[in-house]
Amino acid sequence: MKITVMGLGYIGLPTAITLSGAGFEVCGFDVNQKTIEQLQSGKIHIVEPGLQLAFDEAVAGGHLHFSSELAPSDVFYIAVPTPFYQDDSGAHKADLKYVESAGRMAGKLLKPENLVILESTVPPRTSEMLARVLSEESGIDMDKIHVAHCPERVIPGNMMFELKNNDRIVGARTPEAAEMAAAIYEKVLEKGVVHKTDDLTAEMCKLTENTFRDVNIAYANELSIICDKMGIDVFELIKLANCHPRVNILTPGVGVGGHCIAVDPWFIYEQFPEEAKVIHASRVRNENKPRFVAEKVIGSLAKVTDTVGVLGLSYKPDVDDMRESPSIELCQILKEKGVNFIACDPFAPYGDLNGISNVSFDEILEKADYLVITLGHTLFKDNKELIAKKPFYDCVGLMEK
């Protein structure tokens, strides 16, 4: 069986490698020629523990190759981005142009016996749209096209384990597509279980999982703002509250980032704005947290000319993923307020990063008058005593004993 993975980003590349390791013949496809050339040269383009080694083994085994030319395949995996945008009224809308484009490309090559698996996180009824697009391009009746939605369930930093061990949801438009997709995942999984359902339920399941996280983080972030007004250490409060056997409050931070938790709740709210009141309030709370932090930092500076050092730019510790990062949003707010600032993130290239000066840890300690800890990178955890020599604002409880 030949499988083509369309989109070789944070999800597509690890998925292609894992499928190859399970014995499938895999072609990694991407429209970005530079990405293909880098992979063909033997170097991965994202940071993920164990990924380079797994990549080397897959390529050496002869079951994985890459191309910028899409060819016929038994299975087409679509793992392309699904960002959101704001329309003229300010409403958040899902941008499905990449999914549609991938579907039209695959549709031109599709045969009736082929399977199309959508791994991208999408709003409800996107699988139906994909089936329509595939039908338009292939000429195959829409109800006879095999489309399955199997949303990814991995976290950066632990992908290679979770791809093989997390339960997977297979939502399909036809029983045949469900069985075909389940057979693939069952060959990949070592401990996880495949759960079969319809495509609409699978779409909503992924959104539900990430929205659950967003709502709970919003509660923690709201607590941090209330505690600030009361003069209470929110991290101590949460630690004490979590001593209760049925309480598990999450840790507050500078906001919420990443392509999943910061985006997916909008996919629900877009279609159900009258019903999703809690979801909307939580999203707004988390989106506003970087501005709250910026105002606290500005109010804490000894002099308006002080240089602020932002410790962390990625959206979570020890990864290079900057998508929807609240730390970057914080930097943009500081810039808009006229604050002198520099940043340090060891997982990003040093130098200018879209208008943000990213410097080494030694340099930020030397030049910054005030530090903002936005992430618990291991580098920062290992050097807490050096950070403590400067005035600082701790967003994540890194400096807690």
VEXMIVEX-799669 format. One record per residue (C-alpha): x, y, z; residue number from 1; residue in one letter. Coordinates in Angstrom, 2 decimals. Layout:
VEXMIVEX-799669
[drenpa [X; Y; Z]; NUM; a],
...
//
This chain:
VEXMIVEX-799669
[drenpa [0.00; 0.00; 0.00]; 1; m],
[drenpa [1.31; 3.42; -0.96]; 2; k],
[drenpa [0.44; 6.35; 1.29]; 3; i],
[drenpa [1.03; 9.98; 0.37]; 4; t],
[drenpa [1.16; 12.51; 3.21]; 5; v],
[drenpa [0.23; 15.96; 1.96]; 6; m],
[drenpa [1.79; 18.68; 4.11]; 7; g],
[drenpa [5.07; 18.08; 5.91]; 8; l],
[drenpa [4.81; 20.41; 8.89]; 9; g],
[drenpa [4.60; 19.68; 12.61]; 10; y],
[drenpa [2.01; 16.93; 12.08]; 11; i],
[drenpa [2.62; 15.71; 8.54]; 12; g],
[drenpa [6.33; 14.92; 8.84]; 13; l],
[drenpa [6.12; 12.89; 12.09]; 14; p],
[drenpa [3.07; 11.11; 10.66]; 15; t],
[drenpa [4.91; 10.20; 7.45]; 16; a],
[drenpa [7.86; 8.88; 9.45]; 17; i],
[drenpa [5.62; 6.85; 11.76]; 18; t],
[drenpa [3.67; 5.33; 8.86]; 19; l],
[drenpa [6.93; 4.36; 7.18]; 20; s],
[drenpa [8.13; 2.75; 10.40]; 21; g],
[drenpa [4.95; 0.67; 10.44]; 22; a],
[drenpa [5.91; -0.79; 7.07]; 23; g],
[drenpa [3.94; 1.36; 4.64]; 24; f],
[drenpa [5.44; 2.80; 1.46]; 25; e],
[drenpa [5.24; 6.53; 2.12]; 26; v],
[drenpa [5.71; 9.61; -0.03]; 27; c],
[drenpa [5.92; 12.92; 1.77]; 28; g],
[drenpa [4.50; 15.68; -0.41]; 29; f],
[drenpa [4.73; 19.43; 0.10]; 30; d],
[drenpa [4.29; 22.42; -2.21]; 31; v],
[drenpa [7.29; 24.12; -0.53]; 32; n],
[drenpa [10.27; 23.11; -2.66]; 33; q],
[drenpa [12.77; 24.22; 0.00]; 34; k],
[drenpa [11.17; 21.88; 2.52]; 35; t],
[drenpa [11.42; 18.97; 0.08]; 36; i],
[drenpa [15.05; 19.77; -0.76]; 37; e],
[drenpa [16.00; 19.96; 2.92]; 38; q],
[drenpa [14.34; 16.62; 3.66]; 39; l],
[drenpa [15.95; 15.05; 0.62]; 40; q],
[drenpa [19.31; 16.27; 1.94]; 41; s],
[drenpa [18.71; 14.32; 5.16]; 42; g],
[drenpa [17.79; 17.15; 7.55]; 43; k],
[drenpa [14.43; 17.71; 9.21]; 44; i],
[drenpa [13.15; 21.27; 9.44]; 45; h],
[drenpa [11.35; 21.17; 12.81]; 46; i],
[drenpa [12.52; 20.58; 16.38]; 47; v],
[drenpa [11.08; 17.45; 17.97]; 48; e],
[drenpa [12.83; 14.99; 20.32]; 49; p],
[drenpa [13.70; 11.74; 18.54]; 50; g],
[drenpa [12.40; 12.91; 15.18]; 51; l],
[drenpa [15.75; 13.16; 13.38]; 52; q],
[drenpa [16.71; 9.65; 14.47]; 53; l],
[drenpa [13.34; 8.23; 13.40]; 54; a],
[drenpa [13.68; 10.12; 10.11]; 55; f],
[drenpa [17.14; 8.66; 9.49]; 56; d],
[drenpa [15.91; 5.14; 10.19]; 57; e],
[drenpa [12.86; 5.55; 7.93]; 58; a],
[drenpa [14.89; 6.88; 5.02]; 59; v],
[drenpa [17.55; 4.20; 5.47]; 60; a],
[drenpa [14.82; 1.55; 5.40]; 61; g],
[drenpa [13.88; 2.68; 1.91]; 62; g],
[drenpa [10.17; 3.14; 2.63]; 63; h],
[drenpa [10.11; 6.95; 2.85]; 64; l],
[drenpa [10.80; 9.50; 0.14]; 65; h],
[drenpa [9.76; 13.07; -0.63]; 66; f],
[drenpa [8.47; 14.94; -3.63]; 67; s],
[drenpa [6.96; 18.26; -4.66]; 68; s],
[drenpa [5.07; 16.46; -7.44]; 69; e],
[drenpa [1.87; 14.71; -6.40]; 70; l],
[drenpa [1.50; 11.21; -7.83]; 71; a],
[drenpa [-1.23; 8.54; -7.70]; 72; p],
[drenpa [-1.52; 6.80; -4.34]; 73; s],
[drenpa [-3.69; 4.27; -2.52]; 74; d],
[drenpa [-4.17; 6.65; 0.41]; 75; v],
[drenpa [-3.90; 10.42; 0.59]; 76; f],
[drenpa [-3.29; 11.87; 4.04]; 77; y],
[drenpa [-4.10; 15.59; 4.27]; 78; i],
[drenpa [-2.19; 17.30; 7.09]; 79; a],
[drenpa [-2.25; 20.94; 6.05]; 80; v],
[drenpa [-2.80; 24.06; 8.22]; 81; p],
[drenpa [-6.28; 25.33; 9.09]; 82; t],
[drenpa [-5.70; 28.85; 10.42]; 83; p],
[drenpa [-8.39; 31.38; 11.18]; 84; f],
[drenpa [-8.86; 34.95; 10.06]; 85; y],
[drenpa [-11.03; 37.86; 11.14]; 86; q],
[drenpa [-13.60; 39.12; 8.67]; 87; d],
[drenpa [-14.66; 42.75; 8.22]; 88; d],
[drenpa [-16.89; 42.54; 11.28]; 89; s],
[drenpa [-14.10; 41.12; 13.45]; 90; g],
[drenpa [-15.60; 37.62; 13.59]; 91; a],
[drenpa [-13.17; 34.70; 13.63]; 92; h],
[drenpa [-13.55; 32.41; 10.63]; 93; k],
[drenpa [-11.82; 29.15; 9.71]; 94; a],
[drenpa [-9.58; 29.43; 6.66]; 95; d],
[drenpa [-10.02; 26.16; 4.79]; 96; l],
[drenpa [-8.24; 27.13; 1.58]; 97; k],
[drenpa [-5.35; 24.74; 2.25]; 98; y],
[drenpa [-7.69; 21.80; 2.87]; 99; v],
[drenpa [-9.66; 22.60; -0.26]; 100; e],
[drenpa [-6.50; 23.04; -2.34]; 101; s],
[drenpa [-5.11; 19.69; -1.13]; 102; a],
[drenpa [-8.44; 18.05; -1.87]; 103; g],
[drenpa [-8.52; 19.39; -5.41]; 104; r],
[drenpa [-4.97; 18.20; -6.03]; 105; m],
[drenpa [-5.74; 14.71; -4.72]; 106; a],
[drenpa [-9.07; 14.66; -6.55]; 107; g],
[drenpa [-7.36; 14.95; -9.92]; 108; k],
[drenpa [-5.61; 11.63; -9.22]; 109; l],
[drenpa [-8.32; 9.89; -7.19]; 110; l],
[drenpa [-9.63; 6.44; -8.07]; 111; k],
[drenpa [-12.82; 4.89; -6.62]; 112; p],
[drenpa [-10.87; 2.43; -4.45]; 113; e],
[drenpa [-8.61; 5.13; -2.91]; 114; n],
[drenpa [-8.93; 6.50; 0.62]; 115; l],
[drenpa [-8.53; 10.14; 1.69]; 116; v],
[drenpa [-7.74; 10.76; 5.37]; 117; i],
[drenpa [-8.08; 14.28; 6.75]; 118; l],
[drenpa [-5.87; 14.76; 9.83]; 119; e],
[drenpa [-6.09; 18.55; 9.95]; 120; s],
[drenpa [-8.22; 19.99; 12.75]; 121; t],
[drenpa [-11.30; 21.44; 11.09]; 122; v],
[drenpa [-14.76; 22.91; 11.78]; 123; p],
[drenpa [-17.82; 20.64; 11.65]; 124; p],
[drenpa [-18.84; 19.50; 8.16]; 125; r],
[drenpa [-15.42; 20.05; 6.58]; 126; t],
[drenpa [-15.20; 16.35; 5.69]; 127; s],
[drenpa [-18.40; 16.80; 3.71]; 128; e],
[drenpa [-16.86; 19.78; 1.90]; 129; m],
[drenpa [-13.76; 17.71; 1.17]; 130; l],
[drenpa [-15.84; 14.87; -0.29]; 131; a],
[drenpa [-17.63; 17.36; -2.53]; 132; r],
[drenpa [-14.32; 18.82; -3.75]; 133; v],
[drenpa [-12.91; 15.35; -4.41]; 134; l],
[drenpa [-16.04; 14.46; -6.34]; 135; s],
[drenpa [-15.86; 17.60; -8.45]; 136; e],
[drenpa [-12.27; 16.91; -9.44]; 137; e],
[drenpa [-12.48; 13.13; -9.88]; 138; s],
[drenpa [-15.96; 12.71; -11.32]; 139; g],
[drenpa [-16.67; 10.00; -8.72]; 140; i],
[drenpa [-20.07; 10.18; -7.02]; 141; d],
[drenpa [-19.68; 12.03; -3.71]; 142; m],
[drenpa [-21.37; 9.27; -1.68]; 143; d],
[drenpa [-18.96; 6.67; -3.06]; 144; k],
[drenpa [-15.76; 8.52; -2.21]; 145; i],
[drenpa [-13.93; 7.10; 0.80]; 146; h],
[drenpa [-13.17; 9.99; 3.18]; 147; v],
[drenpa [-12.20; 9.60; 6.84]; 148; a],
[drenpa [-11.44; 12.26; 9.43]; 149; h],
[drenpa [-8.82; 11.14; 11.94]; 150; c],
[drenpa [-7.75; 14.25; 13.88]; 151; p],
[drenpa [-4.23; 14.28; 15.26]; 152; e],
[drenpa [-3.88; 13.91; 19.03]; 153; r],
[drenpa [-0.25; 14.70; 19.74]; 154; v],
[drenpa [1.66; 17.32; 21.66]; 155; i],
[drenpa [4.97; 18.84; 20.51]; 156; p],
[drenpa [7.80; 17.45; 22.57]; 157; g],
[drenpa [6.30; 13.95; 22.81]; 158; n],
[drenpa [5.01; 13.29; 19.29]; 159; m],
[drenpa [6.90; 10.13; 18.48]; 160; m],
[drenpa [5.49; 8.38; 21.56]; 161; f],
[drenpa [1.95; 9.71; 21.26]; 162; e],
[drenpa [1.61; 8.86; 17.56]; 163; l],
[drenpa [1.99; 5.21; 18.50]; 164; k],
[drenpa [0.24; 5.14; 21.86]; 165; n],
[drenpa [-2.66; 7.59; 21.99]; 166; n],
[drenpa [-6.15; 6.36; 21.16]; 167; d],
[drenpa [-7.30; 7.52; 17.73]; 168; r],
[drenpa [-10.73; 8.61; 16.54]; 169; i],
[drenpa [-11.71; 7.48; 13.04]; 170; v],
[drenpa [-14.75; 9.31; 11.72]; 171; g],
[drenpa [-15.88; 8.30; 8.26]; 172; a],
[drenpa [-18.58; 9.03; 5.72]; 173; r],
[drenpa [-18.89; 5.35; 4.71]; 174; t],
[drenpa [-18.42; 2.07; 6.60]; 175; p],
[drenpa [-15.82; 1.07; 4.02]; 176; e],
[drenpa [-13.76; 4.22; 4.69]; 177; a],
[drenpa [-13.96; 3.61; 8.45]; 178; a],
[drenpa [-12.61; 0.07; 8.07]; 179; e],
[drenpa [-9.87; 1.14; 5.65]; 180; m],
[drenpa [-8.65; 3.94; 7.91]; 181; a],
[drenpa [-8.91; 1.87; 11.08]; 182; a],
[drenpa [-6.74; -0.85; 9.52]; 183; a],
[drenpa [-3.96; 1.68; 8.94]; 184; i],
[drenpa [-4.02; 3.10; 12.47]; 185; y],
[drenpa [-4.23; -0.34; 14.03]; 186; e],
[drenpa [-0.98; -1.21; 12.29]; 187; k],
[drenpa [0.67; 1.95; 13.63]; 188; v],
[drenpa [-0.58; 1.86; 17.21]; 189; l],
[drenpa [1.28; -0.05; 19.90]; 190; e],
[drenpa [-0.97; 0.63; 22.92]; 191; k],
[drenpa [-3.69; 2.98; 21.73]; 192; g],
[drenpa [-7.15; 1.91; 20.58]; 193; v],
[drenpa [-9.01; 2.96; 17.42]; 194; v],
[drenpa [-12.54; 4.28; 18.02]; 195; h],
[drenpa [-14.83; 4.43; 14.97]; 196; k],
[drenpa [-17.60; 6.98; 14.57]; 197; t],
[drenpa [-19.10; 9.26; 11.92]; 198; d],
[drenpa [-17.16; 12.15; 10.41]; 199; d],
[drenpa [-19.17; 14.94; 12.08]; 200; l],
[drenpa [-18.67; 13.46; 15.56]; 201; t],
[drenpa [-14.94; 13.05; 14.91]; 202; a],
[drenpa [-14.65; 16.67; 13.83]; 203; e],
[drenpa [-16.45; 17.86; 16.95]; 204; m],
[drenpa [-14.46; 15.51; 19.20]; 205; c],
[drenpa [-11.16; 17.16; 18.32]; 206; k],
[drenpa [-12.59; 20.63; 18.86]; 207; l],
[drenpa [-14.11; 19.53; 22.16]; 208; t],
[drenpa [-10.78; 18.23; 23.46]; 209; e],
[drenpa [-8.92; 21.46; 22.76]; 210; n],
[drenpa [-11.75; 23.71; 23.90]; 211; t],
[drenpa [-11.83; 21.83; 27.20]; 212; f],
[drenpa [-8.20; 22.82; 27.70]; 213; r],
[drenpa [-8.83; 26.41; 26.68]; 214; d],
[drenpa [-11.72; 26.84; 29.12]; 215; v],
[drenpa [-9.71; 25.39; 31.99]; 216; n],
[drenpa [-6.66; 27.54; 31.21]; 217; i],
[drenpa [-8.94; 30.59; 31.07]; 218; a],
[drenpa [-10.09; 29.82; 34.60]; 219; y],
[drenpa [-6.49; 29.67; 35.79]; 220; a],
[drenpa [-5.62; 32.90; 33.97]; 221; n],
[drenpa [-8.67; 34.61; 35.42]; 222; e],
[drenpa [-7.64; 33.48; 38.89]; 223; l],
[drenpa [-4.19; 34.99; 38.35]; 224; s],
[drenpa [-5.75; 38.38; 37.54]; 225; i],
[drenpa [-8.07; 38.25; 40.55]; 226; i],
[drenpa [-5.23; 37.17; 42.83]; 227; c],
[drenpa [-3.09; 40.03; 41.54]; 228; d],
[drenpa [-5.75; 42.50; 42.67]; 229; k],
[drenpa [-5.94; 40.79; 46.08]; 230; m],
[drenpa [-2.19; 40.52; 46.60]; 231; g],
[drenpa [-2.34; 36.71; 46.69]; 232; i],
[drenpa [0.28; 34.38; 45.20]; 233; d],
[drenpa [-1.83; 32.55; 42.63]; 234; v],
[drenpa [0.63; 29.67; 42.33]; 235; f],
[drenpa [0.50; 29.00; 46.07]; 236; e],
[drenpa [-3.29; 29.27; 45.98]; 237; l],
[drenpa [-3.60; 26.76; 43.16]; 238; i],
[drenpa [-1.18; 24.39; 44.87]; 239; k],
[drenpa [-3.31; 24.48; 48.02]; 240; l],
[drenpa [-6.61; 24.14; 46.14]; 241; a],
[drenpa [-5.27; 21.15; 44.23]; 242; n],
[drenpa [-4.78; 19.31; 47.51]; 243; c],
[drenpa [-8.51; 18.62; 47.26]; 244; h],
[drenpa [-8.93; 15.17; 45.68]; 245; p],
[drenpa [-11.46; 16.41; 43.09]; 246; r],
[drenpa [-9.75; 19.70; 42.13]; 247; v],
[drenpa [-7.10; 20.02; 39.44]; 248; n],
[drenpa [-6.65; 23.68; 38.49]; 249; i],
[drenpa [-4.15; 24.25; 35.68]; 250; l],
[drenpa [-1.19; 26.62; 35.82]; 251; t],
[drenpa [-1.78; 30.16; 34.53]; 252; p],
[drenpa [0.57; 31.73; 32.03]; 253; g],
[drenpa [1.04; 34.60; 29.64]; 254; v],
[drenpa [-1.83; 33.34; 27.46]; 255; g],
[drenpa [-2.54; 30.38; 25.19]; 256; v],
[drenpa [-0.71; 29.57; 21.99]; 257; g],
[drenpa [-0.18; 26.86; 19.45]; 258; g],
[drenpa [-2.23; 25.89; 16.44]; 259; h],
[drenpa [-4.79; 23.88; 18.41]; 260; c],
[drenpa [-5.98; 25.30; 21.73]; 261; i],
[drenpa [-5.72; 28.93; 20.63]; 262; a],
[drenpa [-7.61; 28.27; 17.38]; 263; v],
[drenpa [-10.07; 25.40; 17.66]; 264; d],
[drenpa [-12.60; 27.03; 20.04]; 265; p],
[drenpa [-13.24; 29.65; 17.37]; 266; w],
[drenpa [-14.33; 26.85; 15.00]; 267; f],
[drenpa [-17.18; 26.01; 17.38]; 268; i],
[drenpa [-18.08; 29.61; 18.13]; 269; y],
[drenpa [-18.14; 30.48; 14.42]; 270; e],
[drenpa [-21.05; 28.11; 13.84]; 271; q],
[drenpa [-22.80; 28.44; 17.23]; 272; f],
[drenpa [-22.27; 32.03; 18.49]; 273; p],
[drenpa [-25.50; 32.11; 20.52]; 274; e],
[drenpa [-24.82; 28.83; 22.30]; 275; e],
[drenpa [-21.04; 28.95; 22.89]; 276; a],
[drenpa [-21.01; 31.70; 25.53]; 277; k],
[drenpa [-18.56; 30.05; 27.94]; 278; v],
[drenpa [-16.29; 29.07; 25.05]; 279; i],
[drenpa [-16.23; 32.64; 23.76]; 280; h],
[drenpa [-15.60; 34.18; 27.18]; 281; a],
[drenpa [-12.72; 31.79; 27.78]; 282; s],
[drenpa [-11.15; 32.56; 24.41]; 283; r],
[drenpa [-11.39; 36.31; 25.06]; 284; v],
[drenpa [-9.88; 35.93; 28.54]; 285; r],
[drenpa [-6.89; 33.99; 27.20]; 286; n],
[drenpa [-6.37; 36.34; 24.27]; 287; e],
[drenpa [-6.30; 39.34; 26.62]; 288; n],
[drenpa [-3.77; 37.87; 29.07]; 289; k],
[drenpa [-0.66; 39.15; 27.21]; 290; p],
[drenpa [-1.97; 42.72; 27.50]; 291; r],
[drenpa [-2.53; 42.27; 31.23]; 292; f],
[drenpa [1.05; 41.03; 31.60]; 293; v],
[drenpa [2.38; 43.94; 29.53]; 294; a],
[drenpa [0.60; 46.44; 31.77]; 295; e],
[drenpa [1.96; 44.77; 34.91]; 296; k],
[drenpa [5.50; 44.83; 33.51]; 297; v],
[drenpa [5.31; 48.47; 32.43]; 298; i],
[drenpa [3.99; 49.42; 35.86]; 299; g],
[drenpa [6.88; 47.61; 37.55]; 300; s],
[drenpa [9.74; 49.27; 35.66]; 301; l],
[drenpa [11.99; 51.51; 37.74]; 302; a],
[drenpa [12.51; 53.83; 34.74]; 303; k],
[drenpa [10.66; 54.17; 31.46]; 304; v],
[drenpa [13.97; 53.68; 29.69]; 305; t],
[drenpa [14.60; 50.28; 31.29]; 306; d],
[drenpa [15.10; 47.34; 28.93]; 307; t],
[drenpa [12.70; 44.44; 29.39]; 308; v],
[drenpa [13.97; 40.93; 28.69]; 309; g],
[drenpa [11.31; 38.44; 27.60]; 310; v],
[drenpa [12.33; 34.87; 28.46]; 311; l],
[drenpa [10.59; 32.65; 25.91]; 312; g],
[drenpa [9.01; 33.11; 22.48]; 313; l],
[drenpa [7.60; 29.71; 21.49]; 314; s],
[drenpa [4.12; 28.78; 22.63]; 315; y],
[drenpa [5.23; 26.01; 25.04]; 316; k],
[drenpa [8.46; 24.93; 26.76]; 317; p],
[drenpa [11.31; 23.30; 24.86]; 318; d],
[drenpa [9.82; 23.45; 21.34]; 319; v],
[drenpa [10.43; 25.75; 18.38]; 320; d],
[drenpa [6.74; 26.21; 17.48]; 321; d],
[drenpa [5.89; 29.93; 17.45]; 322; m],
[drenpa [2.34; 29.64; 16.09]; 323; r],
[drenpa [-0.15; 31.88; 17.93]; 324; e],
[drenpa [2.46; 32.40; 20.68]; 325; s],
[drenpa [1.24; 34.72; 23.47]; 326; p],
[drenpa [4.88; 35.57; 24.22]; 327; s],
[drenpa [5.20; 37.08; 20.75]; 328; i],
[drenpa [1.93; 38.93; 21.31]; 329; e],
[drenpa [3.43; 40.30; 24.54]; 330; l],
[drenpa [6.47; 41.54; 22.63]; 331; c],
[drenpa [4.24; 43.25; 20.07]; 332; q],
[drenpa [2.30; 45.02; 22.83]; 333; i],
[drenpa [5.52; 46.17; 24.51]; 334; l],
[drenpa [6.68; 47.50; 21.15]; 335; k],
[drenpa [3.41; 49.33; 20.58]; 336; e],
[drenpa [3.78; 50.89; 24.07]; 337; k],
[drenpa [7.29; 52.14; 23.26]; 338; g],
[drenpa [9.06; 49.83; 25.72]; 339; v],
[drenpa [12.67; 48.82; 25.03]; 340; n],
[drenpa [12.80; 45.04; 24.99]; 341; f],
[drenpa [14.81; 42.05; 23.85]; 342; i],
[drenpa [13.95; 38.37; 23.98]; 343; a],
[drenpa [15.66; 35.04; 24.50]; 344; c],
[drenpa [14.45; 31.75; 23.11]; 345; d],
[drenpa [17.07; 29.04; 22.59]; 346; p],
[drenpa [14.79; 27.22; 20.13]; 347; f],
[drenpa [14.58; 30.16; 17.72]; 348; a],
[drenpa [17.36; 31.58; 15.54]; 349; p],
[drenpa [19.28; 34.40; 17.18]; 350; y],
[drenpa [19.01; 37.81; 15.54]; 351; g],
[drenpa [15.94; 39.59; 14.20]; 352; d],
[drenpa [12.79; 37.47; 14.40]; 353; l],
[drenpa [10.01; 39.41; 12.69]; 354; n],
[drenpa [10.97; 42.61; 14.46]; 355; g],
[drenpa [11.91; 40.93; 17.75]; 356; i],
[drenpa [15.58; 40.85; 18.74]; 357; s],
[drenpa [16.28; 37.29; 19.92]; 358; n],
[drenpa [19.55; 37.11; 21.87]; 359; v],
[drenpa [21.46; 34.52; 23.87]; 360; s],
[drenpa [20.72; 33.85; 27.53]; 361; f],
[drenpa [24.01; 35.45; 28.57]; 362; d],
[drenpa [23.25; 38.57; 26.55]; 363; e],
[drenpa [19.75; 39.02; 27.94]; 364; i],
[drenpa [21.07; 38.73; 31.48]; 365; l],
[drenpa [23.66; 41.37; 30.67]; 366; e],
[drenpa [21.42; 43.87; 28.87]; 367; k],
[drenpa [17.98; 43.54; 30.45]; 368; a],
[drenpa [17.01; 45.60; 33.48]; 369; d],
[drenpa [13.82; 43.65; 34.08]; 370; y],
[drenpa [12.88; 40.08; 33.10]; 371; l],
[drenpa [9.53; 38.57; 32.15]; 372; v],
[drenpa [9.39; 34.79; 32.41]; 373; i],
[drenpa [6.82; 33.57; 29.89]; 374; t],
[drenpa [7.95; 29.95; 29.47]; 375; l],
[drenpa [9.52; 27.19; 31.51]; 376; g],
[drenpa [12.26; 26.29; 29.03]; 377; h],
[drenpa [14.76; 23.89; 30.61]; 378; t],
[drenpa [17.48; 26.52; 30.09]; 379; l],
[drenpa [15.57; 28.91; 32.34]; 380; f],
[drenpa [14.75; 26.26; 34.93]; 381; k],
[drenpa [18.42; 25.35; 35.21]; 382; d],
[drenpa [19.43; 28.97; 35.75]; 383; n],
[drenpa [16.83; 30.27; 38.17]; 384; k],
[drenpa [19.47; 31.68; 40.49]; 385; e],
[drenpa [20.82; 33.89; 37.71]; 386; l],
[drenpa [17.32; 35.07; 36.76]; 387; i],
[drenpa [16.59; 35.90; 40.41]; 388; a],
[drenpa [19.43; 38.46; 40.45]; 389; k],
[drenpa [17.26; 40.74; 38.29]; 390; k],
[drenpa [13.82; 42.19; 39.01]; 391; p],
[drenpa [11.35; 39.86; 37.29]; 392; f],
[drenpa [7.71; 39.09; 36.63]; 393; y],
[drenpa [6.97; 35.36; 36.62]; 394; d],
[drenpa [3.99; 34.43; 34.43]; 395; c],
[drenpa [4.28; 30.67; 34.81]; 396; v],
[drenpa [5.47; 29.97; 38.36]; 397; g],
[drenpa [8.96; 29.03; 37.26]; 398; l],
[drenpa [10.55; 30.71; 40.28]; 399; m],
[drenpa [8.23; 29.11; 42.81]; 400; e],
[drenpa [10.00; 26.98; 45.38]; 401; k],
//
